[in-house]
Amino acid sequence: MSTAVSDRIEKQVLLRAPLSRVWQALTDSKEFGQWFGVRFDGPFKTGAPISGRIAPTTMDAKVAEMQKPYEGMAFNIMIDRIEPKNLFSFRWHPFAVDPKVDYSDEPTTLVAFSLKEVPEGVLLTVTESGFDKIPLDRRATAFASNEGGWSMQVTLIQKYVEKTA
Amino acid sequence: MSDAGPLSIASLADGFDISRQAISKHLRVISDAGLAKCGRRGRETVWQLEQDGLAEARRYLQTVSKDWDDKLRRLKHFVESDS
């Protein structure tokens, strides 16, 4: 489920797992990297930048195949807030996948994860905002790198999850 | 550009403290990204946004939205599996 206006995206997902489990999966850089698909160089620290490299998922050979073109690419984020076990946020450059480009001076979007404990587990809300600042030609790159890439993953991951559930 | 329909470089430059060459350069970048196209109106070259600004913003957000769906599925699988 998502709502979209021109500047932000909001997603909600119910995770049937304890609050501490979800919090760790988000704020432990090794665990975050595992599902996100990045190998980080160290831990997440409030207000500090952290570098890493894109590392294709080990969860599915087909999906890993599609992520191959981006493997090893630099991936840098700036940690914003870590408020246990409630809010975790960082800034990044969305779709910064052109190796010839130095994105460091470009606008970032803010990604915020907020956690709410519910009877079934944790209701996680992810909000990414600041898209209006992203230049037009960067957005076009996002379409190009998305074609046949990430959207295929969604179908495969879904199949995978259903098979292994 | 999005409100007024096709515009020549002269009319795009009008009211901006920027040279026509600079505008041409910007238009080429946007055009290479597939977001603007040029055509002819009589003897003039005119430019138009390939898409309405809002539709373009929506399409981009759909791309990002799908990407997040994918990542959140992986997170869900990751936290819900026994290990």
gemmi code that builds the backbone of each chain (N, CA, C; Angstrom):
import gemmi

chains = {
    "A": [
        ("MET", (0.857, -1.202, 0.000), (0.000, 0.000, 0.000), (0.886, 1.243, 0.000)),
        ("SER", (0.630, 2.168, -0.875), (1.448, 3.388, -0.827), (0.626, 4.586, -1.264)),
        ("THR", (0.974, 5.713, -0.752), (0.359, 6.959, -1.231), (1.473, 7.795, -1.848)),
        ("ALA", (1.204, 8.421, -2.953), (2.257, 9.211, -3.587), (1.739, 10.577, -4.004)),
        ("VAL", (2.385, 11.616, -3.551), (2.185, 12.946, -4.121), (3.500, 13.243, -4.816)),
        ("SER", (3.735, 14.460, -5.260), (4.890, 14.604, -6.134), (6.230, 14.546, -5.406)),
        ("ASP", (6.254, 14.749, -4.094), (7.531, 14.887, -3.414), (7.918, 13.712, -2.531)),
        ("ARG", (6.974, 12.816, -2.246), (7.310, 11.758, -1.310), (6.606, 10.451, -1.613)),
        ("ILE", (7.178, 9.398, -1.022), (6.587, 8.057, -1.123), (6.465, 7.520, 0.275)),
        ("GLU", (5.332, 6.883, 0.559), (5.168, 6.267, 1.863), (4.741, 4.821, 1.677)),
        ("LYS", (5.398, 3.937, 2.408), (5.082, 2.513, 2.333), (4.835, 1.996, 3.746)),
        ("GLN", (3.911, 1.053, 3.856), (3.720, 0.419, 5.159), (3.745, -1.085, 4.990)),
        ("VAL", (4.370, -1.759, 5.927), (4.377, -3.213, 5.878), (4.269, -3.756, 7.294)),
        ("LEU", (3.476, -4.826, 7.449), (3.359, -5.477, 8.747), (4.400, -6.583, 8.811)),
        ("LEU", (5.263, -6.507, 9.797), (6.303, -7.528, 9.958), (5.967, -8.370, 11.170)),
        ("ARG", (5.816, -9.664, 10.943), (5.467, -10.573, 12.058), (6.748, -11.015, 12.746)),
        ("ALA", (7.298, -10.107, 13.507), (8.554, -10.353, 14.201), (8.599, -9.381, 15.367)),
        ("PRO", (9.406, -9.701, 16.403), (9.476, -8.798, 17.552), (10.102, -7.451, 17.199)),
        ("LEU", (9.767, -6.444, 17.967), (10.272, -5.084, 17.743), (11.794, -5.049, 17.707)),
        ("SER", (12.420, -5.759, 18.654), (13.885, -5.717, 18.718), (14.514, -6.356, 17.480)),
        ("ARG", (13.832, -7.373, 16.936), (14.331, -8.045, 15.722), (14.316, -7.082, 14.535)),
        ("VAL", (13.216, -6.379, 14.399), (13.071, -5.436, 13.289), (14.057, -4.281, 13.454)),
        ("TRP", (14.161, -3.782, 14.689), (15.080, -2.678, 14.957), (16.506, -3.058, 14.579)),
        ("GLN", (16.899, -4.263, 14.933), (18.242, -4.716, 14.611), (18.448, -4.853, 13.105)),
        ("ALA", (17.427, -5.372, 12.413), (17.539, -5.551, 10.961), (17.703, -4.221, 10.237)),
        ("LEU", (17.262, -3.144, 10.904), (17.365, -1.818, 10.299), (18.646, -1.096, 10.698)),
        ("THR", (19.024, -1.186, 11.970), (20.104, -0.321, 12.457), (21.462, -1.007, 12.586)),
        ("ASP", (21.463, -2.338, 12.462), (22.737, -3.052, 12.414), (23.169, -3.056, 10.947)),
        ("SER", (24.278, -2.414, 10.636), (24.632, -2.215, 9.226), (24.868, -3.534, 8.484)),
        ("LYS", (25.332, -4.569, 9.199), (25.536, -5.868, 8.535), (24.195, -6.472, 8.150)),
        ("GLU", (23.231, -6.417, 9.100), (21.915, -6.999, 8.829), (21.169, -6.190, 7.776)),
        ("PHE", (21.202, -4.878, 7.904), (20.559, -4.011, 6.911), (21.098, -4.334, 5.522)),
        ("GLY", (22.429, -4.457, 5.450), (23.068, -4.732, 4.170), (22.597, -6.037, 3.544)),
        ("GLN", (22.277, -7.027, 4.394), (21.878, -8.339, 3.873), (20.589, -8.297, 3.078)),
        ("TRP", (19.573, -7.624, 3.598), (18.321, -7.591, 2.843), (18.308, -6.453, 1.839)),
        ("PHE", (19.054, -5.384, 2.139), (19.053, -4.230, 1.234), (19.894, -4.505, -0.006)),
        ("GLY", (20.987, -5.289, 0.202), (21.841, -5.633, -0.930), (23.087, -4.766, -1.022)),
        ("VAL", (23.652, -4.432, 0.151), (24.861, -3.596, 0.177), (25.804, -4.137, 1.248)),
        ("ARG", (27.105, -4.063, 1.001), (28.076, -4.435, 2.033), (28.674, -3.133, 2.583)),
        ("PHE", (28.334, -2.791, 3.834), (28.807, -1.536, 4.419), (30.168, -1.686, 5.077)),
        ("ASP", (30.891, -0.568, 5.154), (32.253, -0.591, 5.687), (32.324, -0.505, 7.207)),
        ("GLY", (31.203, -0.307, 7.867), (31.235, -0.174, 9.318), (29.831, -0.032, 9.870)),
        ("PRO", (29.711, 0.372, 11.139), (28.378, 0.515, 11.756), (27.729, 1.850, 11.398)),
        ("PHE", (26.406, 1.907, 11.611), (25.660, 3.150, 11.413), (25.833, 4.033, 12.648)),
        ("LYS", (26.150, 5.319, 12.414), (26.276, 6.257, 13.542), (25.514, 7.532, 13.220)),
        ("THR", (24.803, 8.045, 14.208), (24.004, 9.267, 14.014), (24.841, 10.386, 13.418)),
        ("GLY", (24.323, 10.997, 12.359), (24.977, 12.159, 11.753), (26.233, 11.866, 10.969)),
        ("ALA", (26.572, 10.588, 10.825), (27.830, 10.248, 10.141), (27.574, 9.609, 8.786)),
        ("PRO", (28.456, 9.904, 7.806), (28.346, 9.216, 6.522), (28.862, 7.787, 6.650)),
        ("ILE", (28.340, 6.899, 5.813), (28.837, 5.524, 5.784), (28.907, 5.064, 4.338)),
        ("SER", (30.025, 4.417, 4.017), (30.216, 3.953, 2.646), (30.043, 2.443, 2.568)),
        ("GLY", (29.780, 1.983, 1.350), (29.617, 0.550, 1.138), (29.674, 0.269, -0.346)),
        ("ARG", (29.453, -0.995, -0.694), (29.422, -1.415, -2.099), (28.175, -2.249, -2.325)),
        ("ILE", (27.568, -2.106, -3.491), (26.390, -2.909, -3.818), (26.790, -4.381, -3.894)),
        ("ALA", (26.036, -5.223, -3.189), (26.350, -6.650, -3.129), (25.075, -7.435, -3.410)),
        ("PRO", (24.970, -8.052, -4.581), (23.740, -8.743, -4.949), (23.272, -9.749, -3.911)),
        ("THR", (21.963, -9.898, -3.837), (21.338, -10.772, -2.862), (21.804, -12.213, -2.995)),
        ("THR", (21.874, -12.932, -1.870), (22.184, -14.352, -1.922), (20.892, -15.155, -1.909)),
        ("MET", (19.773, -14.429, -1.946), (18.489, -15.089, -1.737), (17.920, -15.736, -2.998)),
        ("ASP", (18.414, -15.365, -4.147), (17.863, -15.913, -5.393), (18.872, -15.730, -6.519)),
        ("ALA", (19.200, -16.818, -7.183), (20.221, -16.756, -8.233), (19.789, -15.881, -9.404)),
        ("LYS", (18.513, -15.979, -9.772), (18.009, -15.181, -10.910), (18.065, -13.697, -10.594)),
        ("VAL", (17.636, -13.340, -9.386), (17.636, -11.931, -8.980), (19.070, -11.421, -8.908)),
        ("ALA", (19.949, -12.256, -8.350), (21.361, -11.881, -8.244), (21.935, -11.601, -9.630)),
        ("GLU", (21.501, -12.387, -10.586), (21.934, -12.218, -11.977), (21.580, -10.825, -12.487)),
        ("MET", (20.372, -10.378, -12.174), (19.915, -9.066, -12.640), (20.597, -7.921, -11.903)),
        ("GLN", (21.051, -8.189, -10.692), (21.729, -7.139, -9.932), (23.196, -7.043, -10.319)),
        ("LYS", (23.674, -8.073, -11.020), (25.089, -8.152, -11.396), (25.684, -6.858, -11.957)),
        ("PRO", (24.974, -6.176, -12.870), (25.560, -4.951, -13.449), (25.963, -3.917, -12.398)),
        ("TYR", (25.312, -3.938, -11.244), (25.594, -2.912, -10.242), (26.553, -3.396, -9.157)),
        ("GLU", (26.915, -4.676, -9.213), (27.740, -5.235, -8.147), (29.049, -4.469, -7.993)),
        ("GLY", (29.395, -4.186, -6.749), (30.657, -3.508, -6.488), (30.583, -1.998, -6.590)),
        ("MET", (29.461, -1.470, -7.056), (29.339, -0.009, -7.172), (29.316, 0.634, -5.806)),
        ("ALA", (29.927, 1.810, -5.733), (29.973, 2.527, -4.461), (28.565, 2.911, -4.034)),
        ("PHE", (28.309, 2.811, -2.756), (26.989, 3.125, -2.188), (27.228, 3.887, -0.893)),
        ("ASN", (26.871, 5.167, -0.898), (27.158, 6.009, 0.264), (25.901, 6.657, 0.808)),
        ("ILE", (25.707, 6.558, 2.105), (24.549, 7.210, 2.716), (25.006, 8.040, 3.917)),
        ("MET", (24.164, 8.976, 4.331), (24.461, 9.800, 5.510), (23.403, 9.467, 6.548)),
        ("ILE", (23.827, 8.883, 7.647), (22.870, 8.521, 8.694), (22.342, 9.807, 9.329)),
        ("ASP", (21.027, 9.856, 9.526), (20.395, 11.067, 10.043), (20.063, 10.883, 11.519)),
        ("ARG", (19.029, 10.076, 11.827), (18.648, 9.870, 13.219), (18.550, 8.396, 13.578)),
        ("ILE", (18.963, 8.070, 14.786), (18.772, 6.718, 15.315), (18.113, 6.899, 16.679)),
        ("GLU", (16.809, 6.661, 16.753), (16.066, 6.832, 18.011), (15.424, 5.505, 18.385)),
        ("PRO", (16.134, 4.743, 19.281), (15.655, 3.369, 19.580), (14.262, 3.378, 20.239)),
        ("LYS", (13.456, 2.407, 19.983), (13.403, 1.538, 18.784), (12.225, 2.031, 17.954)),
        ("ASN", (12.345, 3.175, 17.432), (11.243, 4.038, 17.075), (11.443, 4.644, 15.677)),
        ("LEU", (12.640, 5.187, 15.450), (12.898, 5.895, 14.210), (14.348, 5.733, 13.778)),
        ("PHE", (14.516, 5.420, 12.504), (15.849, 5.352, 11.906), (15.778, 6.060, 10.576)),
        ("SER", (16.660, 7.012, 10.327), (16.589, 7.713, 9.045), (17.980, 7.973, 8.471)),
        ("PHE", (18.038, 8.065, 7.150), (19.297, 8.402, 6.483), (19.011, 9.166, 5.203)),
        ("ARG", (20.046, 9.798, 4.672), (19.933, 10.515, 3.393), (20.769, 9.781, 2.357)),
        ("TRP", (20.251, 9.773, 1.114), (21.029, 9.142, 0.031), (20.676, 9.788, -1.305)),
        ("HIS", (21.434, 9.371, -2.332), (21.135, 9.800, -3.696), (20.417, 8.655, -4.385)),
        ("PRO", (19.126, 8.806, -4.670), (18.399, 7.691, -5.276), (18.904, 7.363, -6.674)),
        ("PHE", (19.051, 6.071, -6.977), (19.477, 5.593, -8.297), (20.813, 6.192, -8.729)),
        ("ALA", (21.725, 6.305, -7.781), (23.054, 6.836, -8.107), (23.909, 5.716, -8.675)),
        ("VAL", (23.580, 5.250, -9.893), (24.219, 4.048, -10.416), (25.086, 4.297, -11.635)),
        ("ASP", (25.361, 5.556, -11.984), (26.261, 5.830, -13.100), (27.682, 5.993, -12.563)),
        ("PRO", (28.576, 5.054, -12.892), (29.922, 5.101, -12.311), (30.721, 6.332, -12.756)),
        ("LYS", (30.292, 6.987, -13.834), (31.040, 8.157, -14.324), (30.638, 9.438, -13.589)),
        ("VAL", (29.607, 9.371, -12.783), (29.081, 10.584, -12.147), (29.510, 10.674, -10.687)),
        ("ASP", (29.900, 11.871, -10.271), (30.152, 12.129, -8.854), (28.891, 12.776, -8.295)),
        ("TYR", (28.158, 12.012, -7.487), (26.866, 12.489, -7.003), (26.970, 13.356, -5.766)),
        ("SER", (28.181, 13.524, -5.236), (28.296, 14.092, -3.885), (27.698, 15.492, -3.725)),
        ("ASP", (27.636, 16.283, -4.810), (27.056, 17.620, -4.666), (25.566, 17.664, -4.982)),
        ("GLU", (24.992, 16.531, -5.345), (23.592, 16.542, -5.763), (22.647, 16.429, -4.573)),
        ("PRO", (21.379, 16.834, -4.794), (20.423, 16.745, -3.679), (20.198, 15.310, -3.234)),
        ("THR", (19.899, 15.157, -1.960), (19.594, 13.829, -1.431), (18.109, 13.752, -1.098)),
        ("THR", (17.606, 12.519, -1.009), (16.285, 12.322, -0.426), (16.488, 11.804, 0.987)),
        ("LEU", (15.447, 11.961, 1.800), (15.498, 11.482, 3.181), (14.648, 10.218, 3.282)),
        ("VAL", (15.257, 9.142, 3.781), (14.542, 7.882, 3.996), (14.348, 7.715, 5.484)),
        ("ALA", (13.095, 7.568, 5.928), (12.822, 7.423, 7.355), (12.019, 6.154, 7.610)),
        ("PHE", (12.510, 5.336, 8.547), (11.790, 4.125, 8.967), (11.199, 4.401, 10.344)),
        ("SER", (9.873, 4.316, 10.478), (9.337, 4.441, 11.827), (8.617, 3.160, 12.205)),
        ("LEU", (8.855, 2.730, 13.445), (8.382, 1.438, 13.924), (7.271, 1.611, 14.936)),
        ("LYS", (6.219, 0.815, 14.784), (5.129, 0.837, 15.761), (4.806, -0.587, 16.145)),
        ("GLU", (4.906, -0.856, 17.437), (4.602, -2.197, 17.906), (3.086, -2.402, 17.885)),
        ("VAL", (2.663, -3.532, 17.282), (1.241, -3.887, 17.218), (1.093, -5.338, 17.675)),
        ("PRO", (-0.132, -5.798, 17.984), (-0.287, -7.175, 18.468), (0.372, -8.224, 17.563)),
        ("GLU", (0.302, -8.034, 16.222), (0.839, -9.059, 15.311), (2.343, -8.928, 15.091)),
        ("GLY", (2.939, -7.880, 15.590), (4.372, -7.700, 15.365), (4.731, -6.226, 15.314)),
        ("VAL", (5.243, -5.805, 14.163), (5.661, -4.410, 14.017), (5.075, -3.831, 12.738)),
        ("LEU", (4.442, -2.685, 12.858), (4.000, -1.961, 11.670), (5.117, -0.988, 11.306)),
        ("LEU", (5.740, -1.234, 10.150), (6.849, -0.401, 9.719), (6.377, 0.566, 8.650)),
        ("THR", (6.662, 1.837, 8.838), (6.336, 2.853, 7.839), (7.640, 3.404, 7.279)),
        ("VAL", (7.784, 3.341, 5.972), (8.970, 3.898, 5.318), (8.535, 5.103, 4.500)),
        ("THR", (9.190, 6.222, 4.727), (8.866, 7.432, 3.968), (10.125, 7.925, 3.291)),
        ("GLU", (10.063, 8.123, 1.990), (11.179, 8.746, 1.288), (10.682, 10.078, 0.745)),
        ("SER", (11.377, 11.163, 1.061), (10.899, 12.497, 0.681), (12.033, 13.344, 0.112)),
        ("GLY", (11.647, 14.379, -0.648), (12.634, 15.281, -1.233), (12.803, 15.073, -2.719)),
        ("PHE", (11.869, 14.348, -3.358), (12.026, 14.042, -4.785), (11.939, 15.272, -5.682)),
        ("ASP", (11.227, 16.284, -5.247), (11.094, 17.486, -6.083), (12.443, 18.145, -6.354)),
        ("LYS", (13.415, 17.870, -5.478), (14.739, 18.472, -5.676), (15.601, 17.678, -6.645)),
        ("ILE", (15.171, 16.473, -6.996), (15.988, 15.631, -7.872), (15.836, 16.128, -9.313)),
        ("PRO", (16.953, 16.450, -9.991), (16.868, 17.008, -11.341), (16.204, 16.056, -12.332)),
        ("LEU", (15.576, 16.632, -13.365), (14.849, 15.850, -14.365), (15.684, 14.759, -15.017)),
        ("ASP", (16.941, 15.087, -15.362), (17.708, 14.060, -16.088), (18.107, 12.907, -15.176)),
        ("ARG", (18.193, 13.139, -13.868), (18.454, 12.040, -12.929), (17.250, 11.117, -12.873)),
        ("ARG", (16.049, 11.693, -12.939), (14.842, 10.872, -12.865), (14.740, 9.981, -14.085)),
        ("ALA", (15.173, 10.503, -15.242), (15.131, 9.697, -16.462), (16.073, 8.506, -16.336)),
        ("THR", (17.231, 8.726, -15.716), (18.176, 7.625, -15.484), (17.520, 6.544, -14.646)),
        ("ALA", (16.693, 6.978, -13.680), (16.013, 6.017, -12.823), (15.107, 5.112, -13.635)),
        ("PHE", (14.394, 5.683, -14.629), (13.534, 4.854, -15.474), (14.377, 3.841, -16.227)),
        ("ALA", (15.460, 4.338, -16.823), (16.304, 3.476, -17.658), (16.885, 2.333, -16.847)),
        ("SER", (17.386, 2.619, -15.641), (18.003, 1.547, -14.868), (16.944, 0.651, -14.242)),
        ("ASN", (15.708, 1.111, -14.248), (14.641, 0.304, -13.686), (14.064, -0.689, -14.682)),
        ("GLU", (14.108, -0.328, -15.973), (13.501, -1.188, -16.994), (14.092, -2.580, -16.939)),
        ("GLY", (13.287, -3.594, -16.748), (13.750, -4.975, -16.738), (14.642, -5.320, -15.564)),
        ("GLY", (14.878, -4.370, -14.699), (15.762, -4.604, -13.563), (14.972, -4.817, -12.296)),
        ("TRP", (14.785, -3.761, -11.560), (14.153, -3.869, -10.255), (12.725, -4.416, -10.332)),
        ("SER", (11.960, -4.031, -11.340), (10.566, -4.464, -11.372), (10.456, -5.972, -11.567)),
        ("MET", (11.425, -6.571, -12.280), (11.446, -8.027, -12.425), (11.692, -8.682, -11.076)),
        ("GLN", (12.539, -8.037, -10.300), (12.875, -8.580, -8.992), (11.649, -8.761, -8.127)),
        ("VAL", (10.755, -7.789, -8.212), (9.566, -7.830, -7.355), (8.814, -9.134, -7.575)),
        ("THR", (8.621, -9.507, -8.843), (7.902, -10.741, -9.160), (8.652, -11.965, -8.649)),
        ("LEU", (9.955, -11.980, -8.881), (10.740, -13.142, -8.480), (10.831, -13.285, -6.971)),
        ("ILE", (11.045, -12.159, -6.305), (11.133, -12.205, -4.841), (9.806, -12.698, -4.256)),
        ("GLN", (8.736, -12.221, -4.840), (7.425, -12.639, -4.362), (7.271, -14.139, -4.490)),
        ("LYS", (7.661, -14.693, -5.657), (7.591, -16.133, -5.880), (8.454, -16.866, -4.866)),
        ("TYR", (9.642, -16.322, -4.648), (10.584, -16.923, -3.731), (10.006, -16.980, -2.316)),
        ("VAL", (9.463, -15.841, -1.885), (8.907, -15.756, -0.539), (7.750, -16.724, -0.380)),
        ("GLU", (6.908, -16.814, -1.415), (5.764, -17.724, -1.339), (6.212, -19.176, -1.274)),
        ("LYS", (7.260, -19.499, -2.018), (7.752, -20.875, -2.022), (8.377, -21.273, -0.706)),
        ("THR", (9.068, -20.316, -0.079), (9.812, -20.642, 1.135), (9.038, -20.292, 2.409)),
        ("ALA", (7.830, -19.767, 2.266), (7.046, -19.353, 3.448), (6.648, -20.540, 4.315)),
    ],
    "B": [
        ("MET", (7.861, 25.954, -19.556), (7.663, 25.220, -20.806), (6.426, 24.341, -20.709)),
        ("SER", (6.149, 23.809, -19.536), (5.055, 22.848, -19.456), (3.684, 23.500, -19.605)),
        ("ASP", (3.542, 24.751, -19.180), (2.225, 25.378, -19.265), (1.936, 25.946, -20.646)),
        ("ALA", (2.966, 26.517, -21.297), (2.728, 27.305, -22.500), (2.743, 26.481, -23.780)),
        ("GLY", (3.009, 25.171, -23.709), (3.063, 24.394, -24.953), (4.373, 24.638, -25.667)),
        ("PRO", (4.478, 24.296, -26.956), (5.762, 24.415, -27.649), (6.268, 25.854, -27.635)),
        ("LEU", (7.549, 26.009, -27.334), (8.135, 27.347, -27.287), (9.443, 27.368, -28.060)),
        ("SER", (9.696, 28.481, -28.739), (10.968, 28.629, -29.432), (12.034, 28.994, -28.400)),
        ("ILE", (13.279, 28.864, -28.812), (14.371, 29.197, -27.896), (14.308, 30.678, -27.534)),
        ("ALA", (13.934, 31.498, -28.510), (13.811, 32.941, -28.244), (12.809, 33.211, -27.144)),
        ("SER", (11.653, 32.564, -27.207), (10.639, 32.827, -26.171), (11.023, 32.175, -24.852)),
        ("LEU", (11.771, 31.061, -24.898), (12.268, 30.463, -23.654), (13.277, 31.389, -22.981)),
        ("ALA", (14.086, 32.055, -23.825), (15.120, 32.928, -23.284), (14.526, 34.218, -22.734)),
        ("ASP", (13.388, 34.593, -23.260), (12.756, 35.852, -22.889), (12.450, 35.900, -21.395)),
        ("GLY", (12.909, 36.944, -20.725), (12.616, 37.061, -19.296), (13.645, 36.378, -18.420)),
        ("PHE", (14.576, 35.645, -19.008), (15.641, 35.017, -18.227), (16.958, 35.684, -18.546)),
        ("ASP", (17.764, 35.851, -17.541), (19.088, 36.446, -17.745), (20.056, 35.328, -18.109)),
        ("ILE", (19.831, 34.728, -19.258), (20.615, 33.557, -19.658), (20.672, 33.540, -21.184)),
        ("SER", (21.803, 33.138, -21.741), (21.970, 33.201, -23.194), (21.177, 32.089, -23.884)),
        ("ARG", (20.922, 32.289, -25.184), (20.225, 31.246, -25.959), (21.073, 29.996, -26.056)),
        ("GLN", (22.399, 30.195, -26.107), (23.279, 29.012, -26.168), (23.123, 28.175, -24.902)),
        ("ALA", (23.047, 28.868, -23.777), (22.898, 28.156, -22.498), (21.581, 27.402, -22.472)),
        ("ILE", (20.534, 28.064, -22.966), (19.224, 27.399, -22.987), (19.267, 26.194, -23.921)),
        ("SER", (19.893, 26.370, -25.085), (20.010, 25.244, -26.026), (20.710, 24.069, -25.376)),
        ("LYS", (21.753, 24.402, -24.631), (22.533, 23.355, -23.966), (21.651, 22.597, -22.962)),
        ("HIS", (20.900, 23.351, -22.175), (20.014, 22.716, -21.192), (18.968, 21.849, -21.882)),
        ("LEU", (18.434, 22.374, -22.981), (17.402, 21.625, -23.711), (17.956, 20.323, -24.272)),
        ("ARG", (19.234, 20.357, -24.683), (19.834, 19.132, -25.223), (19.962, 18.068, -24.133)),
        ("VAL", (20.328, 18.507, -22.915), (20.442, 17.566, -21.799), (19.083, 16.928, -21.521)),
        ("ILE", (18.063, 17.789, -21.456), (16.706, 17.298, -21.164), (16.226, 16.398, -22.292)),
        ("SER", (16.548, 16.788, -23.521), (16.121, 16.013, -24.687), (16.816, 14.658, -24.731)),
        ("ASP", (18.101, 14.613, -24.373), (18.832, 13.346, -24.333), (18.233, 12.409, -23.309)),
        ("ALA", (17.656, 12.974, -22.277), (17.033, 12.166, -21.238), (15.631, 11.751, -21.646)),
        ("GLY", (15.218, 12.160, -22.859), (13.901, 11.755, -23.362), (12.760, 12.551, -22.775)),
        ("LEU", (13.075, 13.706, -22.189), (12.016, 14.441, -21.492), (11.549, 15.676, -22.257)),
        ("ALA", (12.196, 15.958, -23.385), (11.737, 17.089, -24.204), (11.969, 16.719, -25.657)),
        ("LYS", (11.201, 17.323, -26.529), (11.418, 17.058, -27.952), (11.329, 18.377, -28.704)),
        ("CYS", (11.996, 18.419, -29.869), (11.913, 19.634, -30.669), (11.188, 19.333, -31.971)),
        ("GLY", (10.572, 20.361, -32.489), (9.872, 20.227, -33.761), (9.968, 21.538, -34.500)),
        ("ARG", (9.260, 21.651, -35.599), (9.309, 22.891, -36.367), (7.937, 23.530, -36.335)),
        ("ARG", (7.944, 24.854, -36.246), (6.701, 25.608, -36.398), (7.041, 26.698, -37.395)),
        ("GLY", (6.684, 26.484, -38.658), (7.114, 27.401, -39.718), (8.631, 27.323, -39.831)),
        ("ARG", (9.298, 28.445, -39.666), (10.761, 28.459, -39.793), (11.446, 28.313, -38.441)),
        ("GLU", (10.645, 28.235, -37.385), (11.221, 28.196, -36.040), (11.390, 26.775, -35.555)),
        ("THR", (12.410, 26.563, -34.728), (12.510, 25.306, -33.977), (11.812, 25.537, -32.642)),
        ("VAL", (10.919, 24.674, -32.290), (10.228, 24.839, -31.009), (10.440, 23.593, -30.142)),
        ("TRP", (10.342, 23.820, -28.859), (10.577, 22.746, -27.902), (9.344, 22.515, -27.051)),
        ("GLN", (9.167, 21.280, -26.656), (8.044, 20.953, -25.793), (8.478, 19.844, -24.834)),
        ("LEU", (7.940, 19.909, -23.631), (8.209, 18.813, -22.710), (7.584, 17.544, -23.270)),
        ("GLU", (8.326, 16.462, -23.189), (7.822, 15.175, -23.666), (6.585, 14.773, -22.859)),
        ("GLN", (6.604, 15.107, -21.603), (5.446, 14.780, -20.773), (5.090, 15.947, -19.879)),
        ("ASP", (3.883, 15.982, -19.516), (3.433, 16.937, -18.511), (4.242, 16.705, -17.235)),
        ("GLY", (4.685, 17.772, -16.604), (5.576, 17.661, -15.442), (5.040, 16.751, -14.364)),
        ("LEU", (3.770, 16.830, -14.114), (3.185, 16.040, -13.037), (3.167, 14.553, -13.395)),
        ("ALA", (2.847, 14.252, -14.650), (2.829, 12.849, -15.077), (4.224, 12.253, -14.977)),
        ("GLU", (5.213, 13.064, -15.333), (6.597, 12.603, -15.260), (7.008, 12.331, -13.822)),
        ("ALA", (6.613, 13.238, -12.923), (6.948, 13.044, -11.515), (6.283, 11.778, -10.984)),
        ("ARG", (5.058, 11.541, -11.425), (4.340, 10.341, -10.974), (5.030, 9.078, -11.457)),
        ("ARG", (5.472, 9.101, -12.730), (6.127, 7.917, -13.300), (7.406, 7.605, -12.544)),
        ("TYR", (8.156, 8.643, -12.235), (9.393, 8.460, -11.477), (9.092, 7.856, -10.115)),
        ("LEU", (8.076, 8.384, -9.467), (7.729, 7.869, -8.144), (7.273, 6.420, -8.213)),
        ("GLN", (6.627, 6.034, -9.317), (6.229, 4.632, -9.477), (7.460, 3.735, -9.510)),
        ("THR", (8.498, 4.210, -10.186), (9.754, 3.472, -10.258), (10.341, 3.282, -8.871)),
        ("VAL", (10.387, 4.367, -8.123), (10.940, 4.314, -6.777), (10.058, 3.445, -5.892)),
        ("SER", (8.759, 3.557, -6.076), (7.800, 2.790, -5.286), (7.999, 1.290, -5.468)),
        ("LYS", (8.195, 0.859, -6.737), (8.414, -0.569, -7.003), (9.704, -1.033, -6.350)),
        ("ASP", (10.696, -0.185, -6.409), (11.983, -0.500, -5.801), (11.825, -0.730, -4.297)),
        ("TRP", (11.050, 0.116, -3.645), (10.812, -0.046, -2.213), (10.001, -1.302, -1.910)),
        ("ASP", (9.017, -1.609, -2.759), (8.229, -2.839, -2.567), (9.165, -4.039, -2.529)),
        ("ASP", (10.092, -4.054, -3.472), (11.061, -5.137, -3.565), (11.915, -5.218, -2.295)),
        ("LYS", (12.441, -4.079, -1.858), (13.311, -4.070, -0.680), (12.547, -4.486, 0.576)),
        ("LEU", (11.307, -4.019, 0.713), (10.539, -4.332, 1.918), (10.127, -5.798, 1.950)),
        ("ARG", (9.930, -6.412, 0.750), (9.666, -7.852, 0.728), (10.865, -8.605, 1.269)),
        ("ARG", (12.055, -8.162, 0.870), (13.260, -8.832, 1.347), (13.420, -8.637, 2.854)),
        ("LEU", (13.102, -7.434, 3.362), (13.192, -7.179, 4.804), (12.225, -8.083, 5.545)),
        ("LYS", (11.011, -8.183, 5.024), (9.976, -9.013, 5.652), (10.451, -10.460, 5.736)),
        ("HIS", (10.964, -10.965, 4.621), (11.455, -12.340, 4.620), (12.611, -12.492, 5.611)),
        ("PHE", (13.476, -11.519, 5.646), (14.654, -11.539, 6.504), (14.279, -11.583, 7.988)),
        ("VAL", (13.361, -10.739, 8.441), (13.036, -10.699, 9.876), (12.080, -11.818, 10.283)),
        ("GLU", (11.292, -12.335, 9.337), (10.298, -13.334, 9.709), (10.824, -14.759, 9.648)),
        ("SER", (11.972, -14.974, 9.033), (12.480, -16.345, 8.942), (13.185, -16.715, 10.238)),
        ("ASP", (13.190, -18.020, 10.536), (13.803, -18.493, 11.775), (15.310, -18.593, 11.608)),
        ("SER", (16.035, -17.837, 12.361), (17.502, -17.995, 12.396), (18.102, -17.158, 13.500)),
    ],
}
model = gemmi.Model(1)
for chain_id, residues in chains.items():
    chain = gemmi.Chain(chain_id)
    for i, (resn, *xyz) in enumerate(residues, 1):
        res = gemmi.Residue()
        res.name, res.seqid = resn, gemmi.SeqId(i, " ")
        for name, pos in zip(("N", "CA", "C"), xyz):
            atom = gemmi.Atom()
            atom.name, atom.element = name, gemmi.Element(name[0])
            atom.pos, atom.b_iso = gemmi.Position(*pos), 0.0
            res.add_atom(atom)
        chain.add_residue(res)
    model.add_chain(chain)
structure = gemmi.Structure()
structure.add_model(model)
structure.setup_entities()
